[in-house]
Amino acid sequence: MSIIQKKEKNLNLLINKLNSLTLTYSQPTYEVEKIKSEKNEILRQKKELEKKNQELFREHKYLKEKIHNLQQDVKKKSEFENNFNQEIEELSQETENLVSEIEKWQT
């Protein structure tokens, strides 16, 4: 169970306790209102945290995809560079062979 899930579970337990407390425990009206206010504030904070959590998940997914795409680009460029270097090496070898042939014909 993740930390967020544990915190959410604890928060839900607290909300349930607050609900049962306001229903069963005889308190002065101002304390009941205070508890309800605290409960509402906790619920508001919970919703806000859930929203931030979802935003973080979306951002994480986006960044993960972006990293993957960048890795693919680097891989493609590396393959292109390797092919280019191989072609240069082949051309260099051909040039050496041609120079060698020209030198043979000149002598």
Stockholm file with secondary structure:
# STOCKHOLM 1.0

chainA/1-107         MSIIQKKEKNLNLLINKLNSLTLTYSQPTYEVEKIKSEKNEILRQKKELEKKNQELFREHKYLKEKIHNLQQDVKKKSEFENNFNQEIEELSQETENLVSEIEKWQT
#=GR chainA/1-107 SS CCHHHHHHHHHHHHHHHHHHHHHHSCCCHHHHHHHHHHHHHHHHHHHHHHHHHHHHHHHHHHHHHHHHHHHHHHHHHHHHHHHHHHHHHHHHHHHHHHHHHHHHHHC
#=GC SS_cons         CCHHHHHHHHHHHHHHHHHHHHHHSCCCHHHHHHHHHHHHHHHHHHHHHHHHHHHHHHHHHHHHHHHHHHHHHHHHHHHHHHHHHHHHHHHHHHHHHHHHHHHHHHC
//
